Amino acid sequence: MVMFDLPVGTKKERKAAGLFRKHLQNLGFEMAQFSIYYRVMGSKEVAGRYIRQIEDKVPADGSVNILTITDKQYENMVCFTGREKAPPPEVKQLTLF
């Protein structure tokens, strides 16, 4: 997962940020949010090769962070997509006898 905060105040900075995003897309990363991209990889070795390719294209200014997580950690992710929180289900008292 690549997370970044790049300056976009000038035309030159906007172009550099756009080129960085395009580079991530060309490497097969998908956008989760505007400044968070992700890609599933088969091993730490493969991830290391991508990290080096990303490092070569990091713009001069700004911040880029890369986080690697396992399949199991990714599987446990909780996502909310604009829904209101549902009320808890109503619990009814049961009579046994």
C-alpha positions as a Markdown table, in Angstrom:
| # | Residue | x | y | z |
|---|---|---|---|---|
| 1 | Met | 0.0 | 0.0 | 0.0 |
| 2 | Val | 1.5 | 3.3 | -1.1 |
| 3 | Met | 0.3 | 6.4 | 0.8 |
| 4 | Phe | 1.4 | 9.9 | -0.2 |
| 5 | Asp | 1.0 | 13.6 | 0.4 |
| 6 | Leu | 2.5 | 15.6 | -2.4 |
| 7 | Pro | 2.4 | 19.3 | -2.9 |
| 8 | Val | 0.2 | 20.6 | -5.7 |
| 9 | Gly | 0.4 | 24.4 | -5.2 |
| 10 | Thr | 2.3 | 25.1 | -8.5 |
| 11 | Lys | 1.8 | 23.8 | -12.0 |
| 12 | Lys | 5.2 | 22.0 | -11.7 |
| 13 | Glu | 4.1 | 20.3 | -8.5 |
| 14 | Arg | 0.8 | 19.2 | -9.9 |
| 15 | Lys | 2.6 | 17.7 | -12.9 |
| 16 | Ala | 5.0 | 15.8 | -10.7 |
| 17 | Ala | 2.2 | 14.5 | -8.5 |
| 18 | Gly | 0.2 | 13.4 | -11.6 |
| 19 | Leu | 3.3 | 11.6 | -13.1 |
| 20 | Phe | 3.8 | 9.8 | -9.8 |
| 21 | Arg | 0.2 | 8.6 | -9.7 |
| 22 | Lys | 0.5 | 7.5 | -13.3 |
| 23 | His | 3.7 | 5.6 | -12.5 |
| 24 | Leu | 1.8 | 3.7 | -9.7 |
| 25 | Gln | -1.0 | 2.9 | -12.2 |
| 26 | Asn | 1.6 | 1.7 | -14.8 |
| 27 | Leu | 3.0 | -0.6 | -12.1 |
| 28 | Gly | -0.4 | -2.2 | -11.6 |
| 29 | Phe | -1.5 | -0.3 | -8.5 |
| 30 | Glu | -5.2 | 0.5 | -8.0 |
| 31 | Met | -6.5 | 3.7 | -6.3 |
| 32 | Ala | -8.2 | 3.1 | -3.0 |
| 33 | Gln | -8.4 | 6.9 | -2.3 |
| 34 | Phe | -6.9 | 9.8 | -4.1 |
| 35 | Ser | -3.5 | 9.5 | -2.3 |
| 36 | Ile | -3.6 | 5.8 | -1.4 |
| 37 | Tyr | -2.9 | 3.1 | -3.9 |
| 38 | Tyr | -2.6 | -0.7 | -3.4 |
| 39 | Arg | -1.5 | -3.8 | -5.2 |
| 40 | Val | -1.5 | -7.5 | -4.2 |
| 41 | Met | 1.9 | -9.2 | -4.5 |
| 42 | Gly | 3.0 | -12.7 | -4.0 |
| 43 | Ser | 6.0 | -12.3 | -1.8 |
| 44 | Lys | 8.3 | -9.9 | 0.1 |
| 45 | Glu | 10.9 | -10.2 | -2.6 |
| 46 | Val | 8.4 | -9.0 | -5.3 |
| 47 | Ala | 7.3 | -6.2 | -3.0 |
| 48 | Gly | 10.9 | -5.1 | -2.6 |
| 49 | Arg | 11.3 | -4.8 | -6.4 |
| 50 | Tyr | 8.3 | -2.6 | -6.6 |
| 51 | Ile | 9.4 | -0.5 | -3.7 |
| 52 | Arg | 12.7 | 0.2 | -5.5 |
| 53 | Gln | 10.9 | 1.2 | -8.6 |
| 54 | Ile | 8.6 | 3.6 | -6.7 |
| 55 | Glu | 11.5 | 5.1 | -4.8 |
| 56 | Asp | 13.1 | 6.0 | -8.1 |
| 57 | Lys | 10.1 | 8.1 | -9.1 |
| 58 | Val | 9.3 | 9.8 | -5.8 |
| 59 | Pro | 9.0 | 13.6 | -6.4 |
| 60 | Ala | 11.5 | 15.9 | -4.7 |
| 61 | Asp | 8.9 | 17.3 | -2.3 |
| 62 | Gly | 6.2 | 15.7 | -0.3 |
| 63 | Ser | 5.9 | 12.5 | 1.6 |
| 64 | Val | 5.5 | 8.9 | 0.4 |
| 65 | Asn | 5.0 | 6.0 | 2.8 |
| 66 | Ile | 4.8 | 2.3 | 1.8 |
| 67 | Leu | 3.1 | -0.3 | 4.0 |
| 68 | Thr | 3.3 | -4.0 | 3.4 |
| 69 | Ile | 0.7 | -6.2 | 5.0 |
| 70 | Thr | 0.0 | -9.9 | 4.8 |
| 71 | Asp | -3.0 | -11.5 | 3.1 |
| 72 | Lys | -4.4 | -12.3 | 6.5 |
| 73 | Gln | -4.1 | -8.7 | 7.7 |
| 74 | Tyr | -5.8 | -7.5 | 4.5 |
| 75 | Glu | -8.6 | -10.1 | 5.0 |
| 76 | Asn | -9.4 | -8.6 | 8.4 |
| 77 | Met | -9.9 | -5.1 | 7.0 |
| 78 | Val | -13.2 | -3.5 | 7.9 |
| 79 | Cys | -14.7 | -1.1 | 5.3 |
| 80 | Phe | -17.6 | 1.4 | 5.5 |
| 81 | Thr | -18.8 | 2.9 | 2.3 |
| 82 | Gly | -21.1 | 5.9 | 3.1 |
| 83 | Arg | -23.8 | 3.9 | 4.9 |
| 84 | Glu | -25.3 | 5.1 | 8.2 |
| 85 | Lys | -24.6 | 2.8 | 11.1 |
| 86 | Ala | -27.4 | 0.3 | 11.4 |
| 87 | Pro | -29.2 | 0.1 | 14.8 |
| 88 | Pro | -28.4 | -3.0 | 16.9 |
| 89 | Pro | -30.9 | -5.8 | 16.3 |
| 90 | Glu | -33.7 | -6.1 | 18.8 |
| 91 | Val | -33.2 | -8.9 | 21.3 |
| 92 | Lys | -36.4 | -10.6 | 22.5 |
| 93 | Gln | -36.6 | -12.4 | 25.9 |
| 94 | Leu | -37.2 | -16.2 | 25.5 |
| 95 | Thr | -39.4 | -18.2 | 27.9 |
| 96 | Leu | -38.1 | -21.7 | 28.6 |
| 97 | Phe | -40.9 | -23.1 | 30.7 |
